[in-house]
Structure formats: C-alpha cells, structure tokens
Amino acid sequence: MIDDEYFLAALRLAAGTDPPPAHVTAAAREVYGLRVAGSLTAAPVAEAMLAGAGARGDDGSHLVRFVSDGLTFDLEVTVGDGLIDVAGQVLPCPGEDTLVDVRTPHLTLSRRVSRNGCFAATGLPPGWLSVVCHRPGHAPVQTRWVRIRP
C-alpha cells in the first residue's frame, strides 16, 4: 500500500518538478528581498584603474569605485576591530535631498549626502556590502555587492 506523501513525491519526480530543498528557497527569498526595485546597477572599476599608489592604503583601507551612466561611487572601506567603516563620495554631487543607503544583508544605514556628495557609515559587520543612491526624480542607483573581509 502506498501512502499519499509517497505517491505525490513520485508524481513530482516523474513530472520533473520536485521542489527544491527548503534552505534553497529560503535563501532565494532572502536574496530577492535585498533587491532595489527599478534601480540601475553601478559596475565596479578595476583596481588598477584607480588613481594614486594603488587600491590599498597604508592604513589597511581599500578603495573601490563603481560607475553607472552619469554617476560614480568612490568608496574607502576600512576594517578595524572586526567592523567596517565606509567613507564615500557620489560624483557628480547629486544634490542636497539625496539619500545613500549603506547596506549589509542584515543592516541598512541611511545617510544624507553632504554638499560635495560625501557620506560615511561606521560600525558595519564584515561581509557583503552594497550602496544605494536615492536621488529625487531619478531611479535609484545601486552598487554591486562586494565582500569585505577583516
């Protein structure tokens, strides 16, 4: 005698639509929740193309640049005491009503940009990081996710 669960599982296998494991669908939902609807994505610029002595500072800071159509993010990421500090600038300066979200998968810090497009966020956990620029009258622009390790 075949029970209902076994029979349904056999039908799913035969149809080729066996559901993915629960942890896979949970991870997919979490990732989908991190998207910013309607946003443009700024791509990273190769470290060798950054001006100066290189992409890594003497103090352990790391310089990262992201570029999209008409907007550039310059980020200086510093790791200290197991936490991440981000100092950034959006160019050209997008205006005083612009907000920047510095995001990790579990934490978002919103900052208003200064008159010259600068912002900072401190005390972030190490791991994945993305920045989103919200300009009035424009679609949001987000950086790709980058992994910052201590």
C-alpha positions as CSV (number, residue, x, y, z in Angstrom):
1,M,0.0,0.0,0.0
2,I,1.4,3.5,-1.0
3,D,0.7,6.5,1.3
4,D,-0.3,9.9,-0.1
5,E,3.0,11.6,0.6
6,Y,4.9,8.9,-1.2
7,F,2.5,9.0,-4.2
8,L,2.7,12.8,-4.5
9,A,6.5,12.7,-4.3
10,A,6.6,10.0,-7.1
11,L,4.4,12.2,-9.2
12,R,6.6,15.2,-8.7
13,L,9.7,13.2,-9.6
14,A,8.0,11.8,-12.7
15,A,7.0,15.3,-13.8
16,G,10.4,16.7,-13.2
17,T,9.1,19.3,-10.8
18,D,10.4,18.1,-7.5
19,P,10.6,21.1,-5.2
20,P,14.0,22.4,-4.2
21,P,15.1,21.9,-0.6
22,A,13.6,24.3,1.9
23,H,17.0,26.0,2.7
24,V,17.4,26.8,-1.1
25,T,14.0,28.5,-1.3
26,A,14.7,30.4,2.0
27,A,18.0,31.7,0.7
28,A,16.3,32.7,-2.6
29,R,13.7,34.7,-0.7
30,E,16.3,36.5,1.3
31,V,18.3,37.4,-1.8
32,Y,15.2,38.6,-3.6
33,G,14.4,40.8,-0.6
34,L,17.8,42.6,-1.0
35,R,17.0,43.9,-4.5
36,V,16.0,47.6,-5.0
37,A,13.1,47.6,-7.5
38,G,13.6,49.8,-10.6
39,S,17.3,50.5,-9.8
40,L,20.2,50.8,-12.0
41,T,23.4,48.9,-11.1
42,A,26.8,50.6,-11.0
43,A,29.6,48.2,-12.0
44,P,33.0,48.1,-10.2
45,V,36.1,49.6,-11.9
46,A,39.2,47.5,-11.9
47,E,41.6,48.4,-9.0
48,A,44.5,49.0,-11.4
49,M,42.5,51.9,-13.0
50,L,42.2,53.8,-9.7
51,A,44.5,56.8,-9.4
52,G,47.3,57.0,-6.8
53,A,49.6,54.5,-5.3
54,G,47.1,51.6,-5.6
55,A,43.8,50.4,-4.3
56,R,45.0,49.6,-0.8
57,G,46.0,52.3,1.5
58,D,48.8,52.2,4.1
59,D,46.3,52.1,6.9
60,G,44.6,49.0,5.5
61,S,41.8,50.9,3.8
62,H,40.5,49.6,0.5
63,L,39.4,51.9,-2.3
64,V,36.6,50.8,-4.6
65,R,35.0,52.7,-7.5
66,F,31.6,51.9,-9.1
67,V,30.4,53.6,-12.2
68,S,27.0,53.8,-13.9
69,D,25.6,56.1,-16.6
70,G,26.2,59.6,-15.2
71,L,27.1,58.5,-11.6
72,T,30.3,57.4,-9.8
73,F,30.7,56.0,-6.3
74,D,34.1,56.3,-4.7
75,L,34.2,54.2,-1.5
76,E,37.0,53.9,1.0
77,V,36.4,50.9,3.2
78,T,38.4,50.4,6.4
79,V,38.3,47.4,8.7
80,G,39.1,47.8,12.3
81,D,38.2,46.0,15.5
82,G,36.3,43.5,13.4
83,L,33.9,46.2,12.0
84,I,33.7,48.0,8.7
85,D,33.8,51.8,8.2
86,V,32.8,53.3,4.8
87,A,33.6,56.8,3.7
88,G,32.2,57.6,0.3
89,Q,31.5,60.2,-2.3
90,V,28.9,60.3,-5.1
91,L,30.0,62.2,-8.2
92,P,28.8,64.4,-9.6
93,C,27.2,65.6,-6.5
94,P,23.6,64.6,-6.8
95,G,22.0,67.4,-4.7
96,E,21.1,68.0,-1.1
97,D,18.0,65.9,-0.9
98,T,19.9,62.8,-1.9
99,L,20.0,59.8,0.5
100,V,22.5,57.0,0.4
101,D,21.8,53.6,2.0
102,V,24.9,51.6,3.0
103,R,23.6,48.0,3.2
104,T,24.6,44.7,4.5
105,P,22.3,41.7,4.3
106,H,21.1,42.4,7.8
107,L,21.6,46.1,8.4
108,T,21.0,49.3,6.4
109,L,22.3,52.7,7.4
110,S,20.8,55.7,5.6
111,R,22.8,58.8,5.3
112,R,22.2,62.2,3.7
113,V,25.0,63.2,1.4
114,S,26.9,66.5,2.0
115,R,27.0,69.4,-0.4
116,N,30.0,67.8,-2.1
117,G,28.5,64.3,-2.3
118,C,30.2,62.8,0.7
119,F,28.8,60.4,3.3
120,A,30.1,57.9,5.9
121,A,28.8,54.9,7.8
122,T,30.7,53.2,10.6
123,G,30.4,50.0,12.7
124,L,29.1,47.7,9.9
125,P,29.6,44.0,10.2
126,P,32.2,42.4,7.9
127,G,30.8,40.5,4.9
128,W,28.7,41.7,1.9
129,L,28.2,45.4,1.3
130,S,26.3,47.5,-1.2
131,V,25.5,51.2,-1.5
132,V,22.3,52.7,-3.0
133,C,21.9,56.3,-4.0
134,H,18.3,57.7,-3.9
135,R,18.1,61.0,-5.9
136,P,14.8,62.9,-6.2
137,G,13.3,62.5,-9.6
138,H,15.7,59.7,-10.7
139,A,15.8,55.9,-10.5
140,P,17.9,54.6,-7.6
141,V,21.5,53.6,-8.4
142,Q,23.0,50.7,-6.5
143,T,26.5,49.2,-6.4
144,R,27.0,45.6,-6.9
145,W,27.5,43.6,-3.7
146,V,31.1,43.3,-2.6
147,R,32.5,41.1,0.1
148,I,34.6,42.9,2.7
149,R,36.7,40.6,5.0
150,P,38.5,41.6,8.2
